[in-house]
Amino acid sequence: MPMLTIRLDPETREAMRRTKGVNWSEALRQRIREIAEEHSRENKVKALLMSQKLSRKPAKGFDSTTTIRF
């Protein structure tokens, strides 16, 4: 598994040290996953909205078979 190093201010580090029973590595992994999934959902929504915006309804009476067969 790849390793990640972060820098913390002394106050945060001290607060983490005083907090017993927390697996900080797992807590950070979980939060990173949540943020990544949130961004993925946002990108999917943006792509769907863009697709809907770019799609057009055919003109009344348009026959796609004549265009395809041409």
C-alpha positions in Angstrom: 0.0 0.0 0.0 1.4 3.4 -0.9 2.4 5.7 1.9 1.3 9.3 2.4 3.0 11.9 4.6 1.2 15.0 5.8 2.3 18.0 7.8 0.2 19.1 10.9 0.3 22.1 13.0 1.4 21.5 16.6 -2.1 22.1 18.0 -3.7 19.5 15.7 -1.0 17.0 16.4 -1.4 17.5 20.2 -5.2 17.1 19.9 -4.7 13.9 18.0 -2.3 12.6 20.6 -4.8 13.4 23.4 -7.6 11.5 21.6 -7.3 7.9 22.5 -8.7 5.0 20.6 -8.8 6.6 17.1 -7.1 4.9 14.2 -6.1 8.1 12.4 -4.8 6.3 9.4 -8.1 4.6 8.8 -10.1 7.8 9.6 -8.0 9.7 7.0 -8.4 6.9 4.4 -12.2 6.9 4.9 -12.4 10.7 4.6 -10.3 10.7 1.4 -12.6 8.0 -0.1 -15.7 10.1 0.8 -14.2 13.2 -0.9 -13.2 11.2 -4.0 -16.7 9.6 -4.3 -18.3 13.0 -3.8 -16.3 14.5 -6.6 -17.0 11.5 -8.8 -20.8 12.0 -8.3 -20.4 15.7 -9.0 -18.6 14.9 -12.3 -21.3 12.4 -13.3 -24.0 15.0 -12.7 -22.1 17.6 -14.7 -21.6 15.2 -17.5 -25.3 14.3 -17.5 -26.4 17.9 -17.5 -24.0 18.7 -20.3 -25.2 15.8 -22.3 -28.8 16.9 -21.9 -28.0 20.5 -22.8 -26.2 19.4 -26.0 -28.8 16.9 -27.2 -31.5 18.2 -29.5 -34.9 16.9 -30.6 -35.2 16.3 -34.3 -37.2 18.7 -36.4 -40.8 17.8 -36.9 -41.2 15.4 -39.7 -37.5 14.3 -39.7 -37.0 10.8 -40.9 -33.7 9.4 -39.7 -33.9 6.3 -42.0 -33.4 8.4 -45.1 -30.3 10.0 -43.6 -28.9 6.7 -42.5 -29.5 4.9 -45.8 -28.0 7.8 -47.8 
